[in-house]
Amino acid sequence: MECVVQGIIETQHVEALEILLQGLCGVQRERLRIHEICLKSGQHLGTVASEVRLLCDLEQAEPSWTVKHVGGAMRGAGAEQISVLVRSMVESKTSKNALRMFYTLGYKLDHELLRVGFSFNFHRGAQITVTVSSINKMLKLHATDEAVPVTPGIQMVEVTAPATAETYTEVAAAVSSFCEYLAP
Protein backbone atom coordinates (compact mmCIF):
# COMPACT_ATOMS: atom_id res chain seq x y z
CA MET A 1 0.00 0.00 0.00
CA GLU A 2 0.97 3.61 -0.25
CA CYS A 3 -0.32 6.89 1.15
CA VAL A 4 -0.49 9.76 -1.33
CA VAL A 5 -1.26 13.47 -1.41
CA GLN A 6 -1.14 15.18 -4.81
CA GLY A 7 -1.34 18.79 -5.86
CA ILE A 8 -0.11 21.29 -8.41
CA ILE A 9 2.08 24.35 -8.23
CA GLU A 10 2.79 27.13 -10.70
CA THR A 11 6.28 26.84 -12.16
CA GLN A 12 7.18 30.32 -10.91
CA HIS A 13 6.90 29.04 -7.30
CA VAL A 14 8.90 25.81 -7.74
CA GLU A 15 12.24 27.37 -6.72
CA ALA A 16 10.73 28.66 -3.44
CA LEU A 17 9.17 25.22 -2.80
CA GLU A 18 12.54 23.58 -3.40
CA ILE A 19 14.18 25.86 -0.81
CA LEU A 20 11.37 25.12 1.66
CA LEU A 21 11.71 21.37 1.10
CA GLN A 22 15.50 21.56 1.49
CA GLY A 23 15.02 23.20 4.87
CA LEU A 24 12.25 20.85 6.02
CA CYS A 25 13.85 17.62 4.84
CA GLY A 26 17.52 18.27 5.57
CA VAL A 27 18.62 16.17 2.57
CA GLN A 28 19.80 17.05 -0.92
CA ARG A 29 17.35 16.89 -3.78
CA GLU A 30 17.65 14.18 -6.39
CA ARG A 31 17.16 14.88 -10.08
CA LEU A 32 14.18 13.14 -11.60
CA ARG A 33 13.77 12.02 -15.21
CA ILE A 34 11.34 9.12 -15.55
CA HIS A 35 10.10 7.63 -18.81
CA GLU A 36 6.63 6.21 -18.04
CA ILE A 37 4.75 3.84 -20.35
CA CYS A 38 1.11 3.19 -19.46
CA LEU A 39 -0.36 -0.11 -20.69
CA LYS A 40 -4.01 -1.18 -20.52
CA SER A 41 -5.25 -4.75 -20.63
CA GLY A 42 -6.85 -6.10 -23.78
CA GLN A 43 -10.36 -7.57 -24.00
CA HIS A 44 -9.27 -11.19 -23.57
CA LEU A 45 -7.52 -10.54 -20.21
CA GLY A 46 -10.71 -10.53 -18.12
CA THR A 47 -13.82 -8.49 -17.58
CA VAL A 48 -12.16 -5.86 -15.38
CA ALA A 49 -9.72 -3.59 -17.17
CA SER A 50 -6.30 -3.27 -15.59
CA GLU A 51 -3.46 -0.86 -16.06
CA VAL A 52 0.25 -1.27 -15.49
CA ARG A 53 3.01 1.27 -15.80
CA LEU A 54 6.54 0.62 -16.91
CA LEU A 55 8.93 3.19 -15.48
CA CYS A 56 12.52 3.78 -16.55
CA ASP A 57 14.75 6.00 -14.42
CA LEU A 58 16.77 7.87 -17.05
CA GLU A 59 18.92 9.60 -14.40
CA GLN A 60 20.73 6.36 -13.55
CA ALA A 61 24.05 5.56 -15.23
CA GLU A 62 22.49 2.21 -16.17
CA PRO A 63 18.77 2.93 -16.71
CA SER A 64 16.63 0.45 -14.79
CA TRP A 65 13.01 -0.54 -15.39
CA THR A 66 10.23 -0.97 -12.84
CA VAL A 67 6.73 -2.34 -13.38
CA LYS A 68 4.05 -0.74 -11.20
CA HIS A 69 0.39 -1.56 -10.70
CA VAL A 70 -1.67 0.97 -8.75
CA GLY A 71 -4.98 -0.27 -7.38
CA GLY A 72 -8.05 1.64 -6.35
CA ALA A 73 -8.27 3.90 -3.33
CA MET A 74 -9.32 2.55 0.03
CA ARG A 75 -13.03 3.07 0.63
CA GLY A 76 -15.31 3.02 3.64
CA ALA A 77 -15.48 4.67 7.04
CA GLY A 78 -11.71 4.45 7.61
CA ALA A 79 -10.95 6.23 4.34
CA GLU A 80 -13.37 9.06 5.13
CA GLN A 81 -11.58 9.82 8.40
CA ILE A 82 -8.14 10.47 6.93
CA SER A 83 -7.00 13.30 4.66
CA VAL A 84 -4.62 11.11 2.66
CA LEU A 85 -5.38 8.80 -0.26
CA VAL A 86 -4.53 5.20 0.67
CA ARG A 87 -4.28 2.79 -2.24
CA SER A 88 -2.83 -0.59 -3.04
CA MET A 89 0.33 -0.58 -5.06
CA VAL A 90 2.65 -3.32 -6.29
CA GLU A 91 6.05 -2.44 -7.69
CA SER A 92 8.89 -4.64 -8.90
CA LYS A 93 12.12 -4.28 -10.82
CA THR A 94 11.99 -5.79 -14.30
CA SER A 95 14.14 -6.21 -17.38
CA LYS A 96 14.15 -3.97 -20.42
CA ASN A 97 12.20 -6.74 -22.23
CA ALA A 98 9.11 -6.21 -20.05
CA LEU A 99 7.33 -4.12 -22.70
CA ARG A 100 7.57 -6.96 -25.20
CA MET A 101 6.24 -9.40 -22.58
CA PHE A 102 3.21 -7.22 -21.75
CA TYR A 103 2.45 -6.82 -25.47
CA THR A 104 2.55 -10.62 -25.78
CA LEU A 105 0.13 -10.92 -22.85
CA GLY A 106 -2.34 -8.68 -24.68
CA TYR A 107 -1.70 -5.29 -23.09
CA LYS A 108 -1.88 -2.26 -25.36
CA LEU A 109 0.01 1.04 -25.19
CA ASP A 110 -2.31 3.70 -23.78
CA HIS A 111 0.13 6.61 -23.47
CA GLU A 112 3.66 7.48 -22.50
CA LEU A 113 4.98 10.36 -20.42
CA LEU A 114 8.25 11.89 -19.37
CA ARG A 115 8.39 13.23 -15.80
CA VAL A 116 11.17 15.76 -15.25
CA GLY A 117 11.94 17.45 -11.96
CA PHE A 118 13.35 16.58 -8.57
CA SER A 119 12.54 14.60 -5.45
CA PHE A 120 13.42 14.53 -1.76
CA ASN A 121 13.57 11.23 0.17
CA PHE A 122 13.63 11.43 3.97
CA HIS A 123 12.24 9.92 7.15
CA ARG A 124 9.78 11.86 9.29
CA GLY A 125 7.47 9.43 11.08
CA ALA A 126 7.54 7.38 7.86
CA GLN A 127 9.75 7.07 4.79
CA ILE A 128 8.39 10.00 2.74
CA THR A 129 9.14 11.00 -0.84
CA VAL A 130 8.23 14.43 -2.19
CA THR A 131 8.33 14.69 -5.98
CA VAL A 132 7.97 17.91 -7.99
CA SER A 133 7.80 17.31 -11.73
CA SER A 134 6.56 18.56 -15.04
CA ILE A 135 4.57 16.08 -17.08
CA ASN A 136 5.58 15.84 -20.74
CA LYS A 137 4.12 13.85 -23.60
CA MET A 138 5.99 12.24 -26.44
CA LEU A 139 4.95 13.20 -29.96
CA LYS A 140 6.61 10.05 -31.33
CA LEU A 141 6.88 6.64 -29.72
CA HIS A 142 9.74 6.54 -27.16
CA ALA A 143 11.06 9.97 -28.26
CA THR A 144 12.00 11.24 -24.78
CA ASP A 145 14.27 13.93 -26.24
CA GLU A 146 11.32 15.47 -28.11
CA ALA A 147 8.85 15.52 -25.19
CA VAL A 148 6.67 18.62 -24.78
CA PRO A 149 4.92 19.85 -21.61
CA VAL A 150 1.31 18.74 -21.12
CA THR A 151 0.51 21.67 -18.83
CA PRO A 152 3.06 24.46 -19.38
CA GLY A 153 3.52 26.64 -16.31
CA ILE A 154 2.23 24.01 -13.86
CA GLN A 155 4.06 21.20 -12.08
CA MET A 156 2.78 18.19 -10.15
CA VAL A 157 3.65 17.81 -6.47
CA GLU A 158 3.29 14.34 -4.93
CA VAL A 159 3.95 13.30 -1.35
CA THR A 160 4.05 9.50 -1.03
CA ALA A 161 4.98 6.98 1.62
CA PRO A 162 4.87 3.17 1.61
CA ALA A 163 2.50 1.53 4.10
CA THR A 164 0.99 -1.80 5.02
CA ALA A 165 -2.51 -2.77 6.10
CA GLU A 166 -1.28 -2.60 9.70
CA THR A 167 0.59 0.73 9.48
CA TYR A 168 -1.39 2.88 7.05
CA THR A 169 -3.02 5.01 9.79
CA GLU A 170 0.36 6.02 11.25
CA VAL A 171 1.86 6.59 7.79
CA ALA A 172 -1.18 8.63 6.69
CA ALA A 173 -0.83 10.75 9.83
CA ALA A 174 2.88 11.35 9.11
CA VAL A 175 2.16 12.34 5.49
CA SER A 176 -0.75 14.55 6.51
CA SER A 177 1.36 16.24 9.19
CA PHE A 178 4.18 16.93 6.72
CA CYS A 179 1.74 18.28 4.11
CA GLU A 180 0.58 20.96 6.54
CA TYR A 181 3.94 22.68 5.89
CA LEU A 182 3.21 22.69 2.16
CA ALA A 183 -0.42 23.87 2.24
CA PRO A 184 0.29 27.63 2.04
JOTAVEN-V21480 format. One line per field, one symbol per residue. ss: DSSP state (H for helix, E for strand, - for the rest). Layout:
ss=???
This chain:
ss=-EEEEEEEEEHHHHHHHHHHHHHHH----EEEEEEEEEEE--HHH-----EEEEEEE------EEEEEEEEEE---HHHH----EEEEEEEEEE---HHHHHHHH--EEEEEEEEEEEEEEEE---EEEEEEEEEEE------HHH-EE----EEEEEEEEE-----HHHHHHHHHHHHHHH--
